[in-house]
Amino acid sequence: MKTHLLLLCGVLAFAACTKKTDNDSKELAEDQNEQKFEDTKVEDDTEFAVAAADGGLMEVKLGELAIANGSSPEIKKFGQSMVDDHGKANLELKGLAEQKQITIPTTLSDKKQEKYDELALKKGADFDKAYAEFMVKDHKEDIDAFKKQAEKGNDADLKAWAATKIPTLEHHLAMAETIEKEVNKK
């Protein structure tokens, strides 16, 4: 019994020493999902869920930042839409992920945090322009990822969820493109 206990302690100590010390919530979620779903037909679905959660978190945080740092009423209104729409979608995805036992990030990934920090340094018209430009680029990427999931995903529930979000993402893109034109005139 003591031998087994010592062996277990040794294995745990080794695992603790070799385990990543990185606190990137997205990477941690990916690692946990890889252990659970590796070589299964839903592995790509879990990667989509992690990326969608990370992106959704960023949309909410940047929306809050737009309300605080933006100068134009359009930017502030758009920011509130991001908080509302992506906040709701994040809750839906969280529930779906829990049901599927998929781990999703709870804080921004390092990459998303860097973008947030970059935009947080800007105020007024400078913020408006940078935020609008980023929202156009980001929503184009999101639409592509969500369409791919809706068409090619293996998990029926995640496919359906992604498909229901595409019209909202397309609406956000149209709003962002309009706002980008407006703020670039100033």
C-alpha positions, 0 to 999 in steps of 0.5 A: 500500500505504501509503495502504491501511495509513493508511486502515485505521489511521484507520478503526480509530482512529475505531472505537476512539474511538466504541466504547462504553467501558462494561464491562457484560458483558451489554451487550457480549455483546448488542452482539456478538450484534447484529452477528452475528445482526441481522435473523435469525430467531434474534436473539430467541434470542440475547437470551434466551441473554444474559439467561439467562446474566446471570440464571444468574450472578446466581443463583450469586453470590447463592446464595454470598452466602446461604450467607455472609450468611444466618442460617437453615439454610433460606436457606443450603440454598436458596443451595447449591441455587442454586449447584449448579443454576444453576451446572450450567445455566450450564455447559450454556448456555455450551456451547450458546452456544459451539456457536451462536457466541452471545456471553454475559456472563461477569460480572454486568451492571451491573443485576444487580451493583447488586442483588447489592451491595444484598443484600451489605449485609444480614446475618442475618434482614434478609438472609434476608427480602430474599433470599427475597423477591427469589428469589420475584420473580426466579424468577417472571420467569425462569419466564415468560421460559423458557416464552416461549422454550420456546414461541416460540423459533426455535432448536430447541436453545435452545427445548429447553434452556429447556423442560428448565429450567422444572421446576427453576425452578418447584421453586426458586419453590416452595422460595423461596415456602415459605422466604419465609413462614418467614422472615417469621414471625420 
